[in-house]
Amino acid sequence: MGGSQERKRLFLVVLLFISSTGFAKDRYESAVPLLGDTIDRITFPNPYAHIPAQCYIETSGGTQNACQYCHTDGPYKAGLGNNTPQGGANDFLGNLQAEYAFVALHYPHIPNGSINPWQNTLFPEKLKAAVDKLGEKPESWDMDGYIREDNWGTAFAQRPGSPKQWDGGVQHPFRLFPALDPSDLPADTDGFVRSKKQVNGHFEDRKGWVTGWRSINFVPYGIFTPHTGSVSGIYIRLPSPFMKNGDGQYDLKVYIENLDLVARAVQDRLRSQDSKHYLGAASAVPVERGLYPVGTEFAHPLHYVDLAADGRSNAPSPFPGSRARRVKEIRWMIKMEAFEPNYGGPKVKEEDAPVYAGQTQGWIDNGAGWLLAGFIEDRHGKLRPQTPSELTQCVGCHSGNGPQEDIAYDNFTSGTGNTIDSTWALPRQFTGELGWREMDYMGYVRSPVTVDDVPAGRSTRGDPINRGEGKGEFRHFLDSVVGVSLYGVMPVSVEQFLRDKITEQRGYSENWPELNSESAERFLASQRLRQTLLRELTKREEHLDGNGNIAGALLYPSATEASLAARRYRQVVVTQRYDFGKDVFAQTPITFRYFRTEKNAFTHQDGKPYKDGEIIVDRPLDSDSANITYGIGSVPTLIDETIPYEQGGTANRDYLPLLSFPQSD
């Protein structure tokens, strides 16, 4: 792969502190450099892996705006660790809420980005055919037994080197497997991951050996939630100098204060009395608004959903939040170089640029200062390093535009308008001590008795206020997306909840309607009505239960739904078709189907008209080579900024993923 165009670069471990901190580098000099290759994305099974499947859905005439949760100008305008405005603030990047402006690599020589590549999501029957060809019988799989097996611990045991170091230090497929030992989990009540093993810890306190990792409890939204079949844990670790006091001694109090400064920096909560530099042995490192210090690590296990897992001792998983023992993926990232948003800027983005990645060790450069790594299930459920093609999906969400003067070619970058220094979780952290706990998905507590088709648990958290919107974050999502995931769909159990709640008898303007797919006009009318009624529901705060917590039905699936979702995903595992989509539905989501009136119609790329209800496999693009937008998608999303919110509008250029904290904080 890459041939004569391959260029090898070294990621010297000493880069961690040379450029920005001035720390002694002797701790890193023995490490073996990482070797990577530059790889043209046209060689990938899916050259457009950085564009998630959710980006291809229709917006139901503009009534469903899931786009704002990635594509806004908010962090960019706030100067908050982002230089990828995608809500119209920059002409080069455009307004990705308003247009399906998918790119085309080397256009017109290979398939373009306006052709939907996510076959598993678009055509679940094709995935099932691939499963059948292997002789697998999904109906016979014991999914409860499968999701309760430990594949994380087996993978961690293969990691070389010391768990106190981010790098295993030898050429090995599991060299960059996160140095977070799952046998040390769950974290303690203060969020710190402590170990009984001295080899895992930097220093010891009364509770055990402090590994440096600390868990983050944050507000989820429609990417990884129990309803999507995937739930996350998130852990952060700073380099050891941030754990030490001015005398060079490990000091948990200093580390707590430094972690608090990091959180304040990325959440835009720095106060005038806060230190302008990190504390203790890290006192040479400035606290930079919207940015992490070099050397910051994140570990991100992505779990299957186990509705019996709520963190109590009798659960089959040690984790809370419906997080199963089995993981789908283990993701990791480390900030290798300083990211300077004002210096990079969107115009350094080159869509045809190759990725720079390790072919066998599961890592990729995101082009904005971070090294990302990922490990995913092989056909038998054991974790393996991800391929560069699979890792490109990660860069699609975790990136920015960094200066690239040190290399002779542009390095692939991507990213969204809503990350802060390439990250999602810490900006959405809960207030105070609640934010430093294991991720628990709004305090999930399973029901004493599980009924197959009834939501399996309840929440113990209310609706956190979005700082910019001035209303509940979950309420805003429901109002904007009219769905419980970024696909804009409602699972069966959610539909039943809304049918029971939204009735004329209970004072609503109409009963909750079924989606009418008989014609474009009827479909769009039913979606508009759904938007109106859902906004009535949230205004009445009936998305909350009697205790003021988010209604469990809106967060957690039924046992039947969870089991079927896990079974469908396992089809991707046994076929290893990750390049073609990890989200698999029972049938093609209706938001991938064509329902447009003649006024807003578009055709296939070959000019053939779409029929009502037809699956959208492609959209037109600019085919005039004289235009600067040659090869770029040209279809409007129909999210209209001229329609006020009060009249059903959904456009929101300035959405910020930040929560409100007490004024005294």
N, C-alpha and C positions, 0 to 999 in steps of 0.2 A: 504494500500500500504506500503510495507516495512516490515510488521509484526514484528517479534522479532529482526530483524536486524535494525529497526529504531533506530536512535540515535538523541536525541534532543540537540541542541546547542543554546546558547543565543548569539544574536548579540547585545551586550550592546551598547547603543547609545554613551556612553562615550568613546568608542574606537576611535572616530573621531580624538581626539587630544592627547590621553594619550601617544601613542608610539612615535610620531614624532614631536610634536609641543610644548608640555608643556603648552598649553593654559588652563585657568580655565575651569572646566567642569560643573559648576553649571547650566549652560543653558540646560544641557542634562539629569540631574539626575532624573527628574520626568517622563521621557519617559518609557513606558512599553516595556520590551525586545521583540524582534521578536523571534518567535519559528518556527523552521523548522524541516524537516525530511530528512534523507538520503534515497534515492529512487534508486533502481536498474533500469537502463534504459531498461532492457528487459521487464519490466512491461508496457512500453509505447506502444501506437498504432504504433509509428514509432521509434524504438530504435536508428535509425541513423539520427535523426533530425538535428544533428550538421553538417552533410554533405549536403550542399545545392544542389538543383536539377541541378544547372549549372555545378557542378563537374562531372556529368555523361554524358555530351555531348561528341561527337567525335570531333576531331580536323581537320577533312578533310585532313588526311595524313600529319598533322603538319603545314598546312598553316594557321590555325586559333588558336592562342594561347591566349585564355581568361584566362588561368590558372595563368599567371604572375601577374594578378591584385590582387591575394591573396597569391600565393605560390612562394615567392622569398626569397632570403637571404639578400636583400638590407638593411632594418632597423637593422637586427641582426649584419651584418658586420660593419655597421656604429655605433654600440653601442647605438642605438636610441630607447630605451624603448621597445625592442622586444627580446625575447629569444626563438622564435619558427621558426628557419630557415627551409624553406621548398623547397629550390632550390638546395639542395645537399650539403650544408655546414656541415650538421650533419648526420652521417650514421644512427642514431637512428630514425630520422624523415624522412630521404630520400629526393628524388627529386620528388615532386608532380607535376612538369611540365612534367616529363618524364614517370611517371607511374600512372596508376589507382590503387593506393595502398590503397584501401578501407579496413577498419578494420573489424573484426568480433568479436562480443561480445560473450564470453563463447562458442566459436567455438568448436565442430560443433553442439551445442545443439539448437540453434535458427537460424532463417534466418540471413544470413551474409550481410555485408555492400556492397558487390559486386552485390547484387540484388537491382535494382533501386526501392526505396520505394515511390517515388513521383507520385502516381497514378493520381492525378488531372492533373498534367502537362503532364504525359506520355499518358494518355488515357482520354482526355476531354469528350469523349462520356460516360464514366462510371460516371463521375460527373453529366452530364446532366441526366442520368438515375436516379440518387439519387434525383435530383431536381424534376423530373417528379413524382417520388414515393411520394413526399410530396404534390403533387397537385399544385405546383408552376408553373406559366407560365411566364418565363423570357421575352417573347416578349411583355407582357402587362405592364411591369414595367416602370414607369416614372423615368428614370435615371437622367434627368436634375433636377427634383424636389428632388430626393433622395440625390444627392451629394451636394445640396444646403441647406440641413437641418443641424442644429447644434447639434451634439451629444457630442461634447467635453465639452461645457458649462454645459450640464446636468450631465455629469460624475463628473466634477470638483466640482459641488455643493454638491456632496456626500462626498467629502474629509473632514475628521475631522481635528481639530487642526488649528494652525496658518499657513498661507501661507509663513511666514518668516522662518519657520522650514522645514527641509527636511522630517521629520517624523510626521505623524498625531498624534502619541503618544497614540493611543488606539487600541485594537484589532478590526479591521474593514476591510472589503474587499477592501476599497479604501484608506487604511492607507498610502500607498506609492504612491498614485497617484501624479504625479509631481505637486509641489506647484507653478505652473505657471497658472495664471488665464487667460483664453482665452479672457475674456472681456477687458483685458489690452492690447491686441494685435490689430494691428501689432505694432512692436517696433518703437521707434522714429528713426529719420534719423541717429542718432549716434549709433544705435543698442540697446540702453538701453530700457528695458521694464519698463515703468512708469505707475503708476496707479492713478486714482482719489480717490481710497479708501485708507485711512490711514492704515487699517489693513493689506494691502498687501505690504506695503513698509517699508524698514528699515530707510529711511530718506527722507527728502523732498528737492527738488531744485526748481528752477523757473518753471520747466516744469511739476512737479508732484512728486508723491512718488516713489522713486527708489526701485524697487523690488529686485535688485541684478542680475536679469537675463539680459543677453545680447545676441543678435542674431548673428549668424555666417553665412556669405555668402561664400560658397565654390564652387569649381569646381566639378560638378557631373561626374560620369562615369556610366558604364552600369549596375547598380543595381537598383537604384531608379531614374528614369528619366521620362519625359512625355511620351516617347515611351513605357515604361514598364507599364504605368498605375498607377504608385505610385510616389509621389513627397514629399520631406521632408522639414521640418523646423528644425533648430538646435539652441538650446539656452544653454548657459553655465552660471553657477553661482558658485562663490567661497564663502567660509564661511565668516561670517560677519567681523572677524578680518582683512581680506584682503581689506575691505571697509573703514577701519579706519586709521587715522593718528597716529603719535607717542603719541599724547595726549589722544588717545582713542575716538576721535570724528570722526563721519562719514565724509568722504572726497572723493568726486567723482574723483578728480584728482589723488589721491593715488590709488583708485580702477582701474582707467584707466591704470595707470602705472603697476599695478600688473597683470592685464589681458594681457597687452602687454608682460610682462615677461613670462607668461605662454605660450603665442603663440610662442614667440621666442624659448622657451625651447623645445617645441614639433616639431617645424619646423626647428630645428638645425640652428638658426640664432642668437644665443647669441654672443655678442661682448665683447671684452676685457673691455670696459668701463661700461658694464652692471653690476648692483648690483649682488653680489653673494648670497644675501638674498632678500626675498620679503620685501616690504616697509611698513612703519607705524607699526600698531599693529601686523603685521605678520612678523616682522623683525627677529624673532627666526627661521623662516622656510627657509631652504636653497633652492635656485633655482637649480633644478637638470635637467640636459640635458636629454631630451626625456621623462620626467616624469611630471605628474601633482601633485600638493600638495594634501595631504589627505583632504578630505572634498569637493573636486570638484564634482559638479553635472552637468549632461547633461539632457536636456529634448528634446525629438525627436518625434514630431507629424508627422505621416505618412499619407498624404492626398490622396484622390482621385484626379484625374486630371479634372479640369474645365477650358476649353480653353477660357472662358470669364474672367478668373481671372488673371489680370496682375497688380493689385495693384492700379488701378485708381479708382476714387470715384464712377464711375457708374458701377463698376463690381459687380457681385452678391456675391463675396467673399471679405473679407477685405485683403486677402493675395495676394502677387504677385506670379509670377513664375508658373502660372496655378494650384496653390494650392487651391483646393476646400474648402468650409467651413466644409464639413464632413470629418472626419478622419477615416482611416482604423484601425489605432492603435495609442496609445500614449505610447512611450517608455521612459525609464528613467534609469539613472545609477548614482551611487555615489561611490566615492573612499573611502572605509572604512579603508583600511590598506595600509601601504607603500608597493610598489611593487619593488622588487630588482631583476632585470633580471639576473644579474651575479651570484646571489646566488641561484636562482631557477634552471634555465636551463632545456633543453628539456628532460633530462632523468628522471625527476620527473613525467613525463606524464605517466599515467596508463590508457589504453584504457577501461578497464572493470570497472573503478571507478564509484561509484554512484554519482548522483547529490545531492546537498544539497539545498532544496527549501522550500518555504512556500506552503502549499497545497491549501489555499484559498485566499491568499493575493497577488498573482501575482508577486512573487519575487524569485530570484535564485542567488546563490553565483557563481561567475565565476572562483573561484580558484586562481585568480591573483590580489586580493585586492579590487575588485569591487562588489557591489551589484547591480543587474539588476532587473528592474521591467517592466511589460508590461500589457497593457489593450487593448482588441480587441473587435470588434463588436460581439454581440450575434445575434441570428437568426433574431431579429427584428431591428438590427442596433444600439442598445444601447451598450455602452462599458461595458465590464466585465473584471475581472482579468483573466490573462492567466493562463493556467495549467502548471505544471512543464514540461510536455512533449512539449508544445508549446514554453516555455521559453528556452528549450534546443537549439532551433534554434538560439536564440540570442547569447548563449555562443559559438556556432560554429564560429561566426565572431568576437566576443568581448571577448577575453581571452588571456591568456599567461600561463606560468608555474611558479607558485610561490611556495616557500618552505611551507611544510605542516606538520611541526613538532608538531604543537599544537593539532593535531587530530590523532586518532588511526587508521584511514583509509585514503586512497587517495581520494581526492575530485576531481570530474570531472572537467577537463580543456580541452580546445580545442584551438580555435584561428587560426590565419593565420600569414603568414610571413610579411604582409604589414601593420599591425596595429602599432600604436605608443602608448604604455601604454593602450592597448585595444581599442583605438579609431580610427576613420576614418576621421571625418569631419574637425577638426581644422588643421590637417597637410595639408589639401588641400585648406586652406583659401585663398581668394584673397588678393592681395597686399593692404596695407594701409587702408584708410577709407572704401573703397569698401568692405573690408572683414568683417566689423562690420555693417552689414545691414541684413534685412530680406533675407532669401534665395530666390533668384529670377530666378534661372535656366537660367543663362547667359543673364539676362536682358530681359526676355520674354515680348514682346508687341504683343497683339493680332491683327489680321487683321481687318480692318474696316468692311469688308464683309466676312462672313465665308461661304465657299463653301464646301459641304459635304465631297468630296474626295480629297480636296487640303489641304496641311499643313496650319494650322490655325494661324500662327504667325511668327514673326521674332525675331532674337537675336540682342542685342545691345552690345555684347561682342565679342572680338577677341579670338584667341586661345592662352591661357596662356602657357608659355614655361615650360616644365618639366626640372627641374634643372639638373638631371643626363643624360637625353636623349638628351638635347640640341635642342629640337624641340617642336612644339606644343603638348600639352597633348592630345587634341582630335585627332590631326593628328596621334599621336602614337597609339591611340586606334584603329582608322580605319585601319591603316597599319597592326596592329597585329591581330585584331579580325575578320576583314572583315565582320563586322556586327555592329549594333548600340546598342547591349546589350550583356551581358555575355553569352547569349545563342547562339551568333554567327549568328543571323538571321536578315533579312532585311524586315521591314514592306512594304506593297504594295506602300505606298506613297514614301518611300525611293527608292524602285526599280524604280519607275517612274522618280524620280529626277536623278538617275544614268543613266537610259536609255537616258534621254534628254541631259545629260552632256557628257557622254562617248561615243563618236561616232568617226568613222574613218574620217568623214567629218570635225570634229573639231580638228583633229590632233592626235587622240589617235591611238595606235597600232591596236586596234580592237574595234568593238562595244561591249557595255556591254551585256554579255550573260545571258540567262536563265540558271538555274541549270539543268543539264541533269541527270536524275535519271534512265536512261535505263540500265546502268551497273555501276559497281564500277569504271572502268577505265574512263568512260565518266564523271561521277560525279566528280571525283577527278581532272580531266583535267579542267572542268568548274570552279571549285573552285580555282585552281591555276591561271587560267586566270583572275578571279575576283580579286584575290590578286594583280596580276601585274597591272591591270587597276586601282584599287583603289589607289595603290601607285603612279601611274602616276597622278591621280587626285590630291592627296594631295601635290605632288611635285610641281604641277602647281598652288597650293593654290586655287584650285577650290572647295574645301570644305568650302571656305569662300565666302561671298557675295561681291558685289561691294564696300561695305563700310569697308571691312576687318573683318567683323563679321562672326561667324560660320553660315553657311546656315541654315535657319529655318527648312527646310525639314529634315535635319539630326538630329534635336533636338526634334521637335514637331510633333505630329500626326495630321491627318485630323480629322474633327469632327466625321466622321463615325467611324474611328478607335478608337478614344477615347471613344465613346459611347459603342461600342461593347466590348472593354476591361473592362470597368466598369461593364457592364452587366454580363460578364463571371465571374468576381471576385465576384459579388454578389451571384453567384451560390455557391461559397465556404462559403459565409456568411450564407445563409439560411440552408445549410446542416451542417455547423459547422465542415467541414472536413479540418481544417487548418493543421492537422497532415500529410496530404497527398499532400500538395502543395498549395501555394497561387498564383503561376503564371499559368494562364490558357490561352491556345491558341485556335484558331479556329480549328486547327488540330495539331497533334503531330509535333513539330518542326523537320525539316529535319536533324538537327544535332543529334537527338536521333536515327537516322536510320543507318543501317549497310551498309557501302560502303567501303569494304576493298578488296584489291587484295589478291591472294593466298599467296603471300610472307608474308603478315602481318596479315593473318587471325587469328581469334580466334573463339571459339565455345561457345555454351551455357554451363553451368556448368555440365550438364548431358552428354556432348560430342556431342550433336546434332549440325550440322553445321548451321550457319546463311545463309540466302538468301539475295541477294542484295535488299536493301530497307526495310528490316524487322526492326521492332522496337526493339531496344536493351533493353531487360529486365534484363539481367544479364551478367556478365563477369566471366571468370575463376579466381580462386585464388589458392594459395599454399595449397595443401591438404596433404603435407608430414609432419607428426607430428614431425619428427626429425629436421626440419628446424626452425630457429628463426623467419622466416616469415610465419609460419604456420597460416593459416586462413586469410592471407592478400592478397589483389588483386595483380595480377602479369602481367597484360596486359600493354604493352607499349602504350603511347599516340601517338607516332610517331613524337613528337616535338623533332627534331634532332639538337643537339648542334654543330654538325660538318658542318651543312649547313650555310654558311655566310648569313647575312641579305640581302646582295645585290643579292643573288641567290634565294631568297624566304624564307630564314630561319626566324624563329620567336622566338627561345629560348632566354630567357632573365633572367638569374638567379638573377641579381642585380637591378631590377626595384625598384625605390623609389618613393613613392607618394608625392613628394615635388616639389613645384613650384619655379620658379626663381623670386627673389625680386631684386629691384634696388640695385646697388652696394653701393649707398650712405645710404641705410637703415641700 
